[in-house]
């Protein structure tokens, strides 16, 4: 029997839960061609949200096309331009013959190289000589607008892991180049999001950056516990099993309502259930999950400095005034400067999240492991 919970990949249909308000907002932005930036910690379901909103928006507006680009492995402009061309042409073409025609038609200066895969989909790959694109990026950056205007379409370009442009050789110059083109597009909107929350915040909320106030900012919150409880119970019932309300609440509590971990712990609990999932079942599954990830947590922890670990220990203990002399002495923190450096490094490494000056763990299972195993 197929497990009823999904994590680590796009959640669709019954696997997609809550986010009703955010979905409605994103659908409206897509249909209205409003630029959107989505910011949240890692693995909070940004990609699933964008995918869901794209499907609903295209159902609502038949002239709308949504193009998905993932910059996970992209580290230079050349690769970015190549992906942009391929994905835009694919999203705005109904047939491979049309894709080939578009590749030829919408470039006046660049000479595209077109190849067609031998598979059943006849997928079209479009590329250009990098030296040509390097000195004439206008046609690539304006391609979506040009096609949309010519075909009477509206296009939304969704770019995942957008913060990776910071790895390019001249990131600020490249951002300026993107904005100088994208801000003038009337038939195309952009949805930009990524998994490095602190980097995304710097790109879109820093007044000195080119993408400052580029579009509508959406900050994802955690999924409400009540929604998770209802979701867990529904998915268990769908497979002929049951889970108690208390057990459902325990899953939400142990994972701190983290979408990825909530699904993972629910699946582990479901696998251990014959008929009814109880709190005992969930605790057994949670212990197994912590054990499963312990080697990863050891590796992460070994890379931390003594001062960073001392700060995390104080944070986990619930200390409210870590910078006080008494607390610093108790946890062997050398200075307030050390605290500032530790917090900055821990946020940069995606261990902590900073929301309006309040620091919390991005990974609730890692926090539990530190508290119950490492700092014991």
GICORDA-V853102 format. One line per field, one symbol per residue. ss: DSSP state (~ for helix, > for strand, _ for the rest). phi: phi as a letter, one per 30 degrees, with the letter a starting at -180 (. if undefined). burial: # if it has 9 or more other ideal C-beta (glycine too) atoms within 8 Angstrom, else .. A space follows every 50 residues. Layout:
ss->???
phi->???
burial->???
This chain:
ss->____________~~~____~~~~~~~~~~~~____>>>>______~~~~~ ~~~~~~~~~~___>>>>>>>______~~~~~~~~~~~~~~~____~~~~~ ~~~~~_______>>>>_______>>>>__~~~~~~__~~~~_~~~~~~~~ ~__>>>>>>>_~~~~~~___~~~~~~~~~~~~_____>>>>>>___~~~~ ~~~~~__________>>>>_____~~~~~~~~~~~~~~___>>_~~~~~~ ~~~~____~~~~~~~~~~~~~____>>_~~~~~~~~~~~~~~~~~~~~~~ ~~___~~~~~~~~~~~________~~~~~~_____~~~~~~~~~~~~~__ _>>>>__>>>>__~~~~~~~~~~~__
phi->.dddbbbiadcbhddcbhhdddddddeddddchcdbbcbaddhcjddddd ddddddddddbdccbcccbcceccbadedddddedddddddcbdbddddd dddddccccdcdccbcdddddhdccbbbdedddecbdedddceddddddd ciccbccccdhddddddddbdddddddddecddcdccbbbccaacceddd dddcccddcdcdhdaddccdcdddedddeddedddddecicbbddddddd edddchhdedddddddddddddccbbdcddddddddddddddcddddddd dddddddddddddddddiddcdddedddddchcdaddddddddddddddi ccccchiccbddcddddddddcbddd
burial->...##.#...#...###.#..##.#######.#######...######## ####.###.....######.#..#..#################..#.### .###.##..#.#.#.##.....######...###.##.###########. ..#############..#..#..######.##..#.############## ####.#..#.##.#####.#..#.#.###.#######.#.####..#### ##.#################.##..####.######.###..##..#..# #..#..##########..#..#....##..#.#....##.###.###..# ####....#.###########.#...
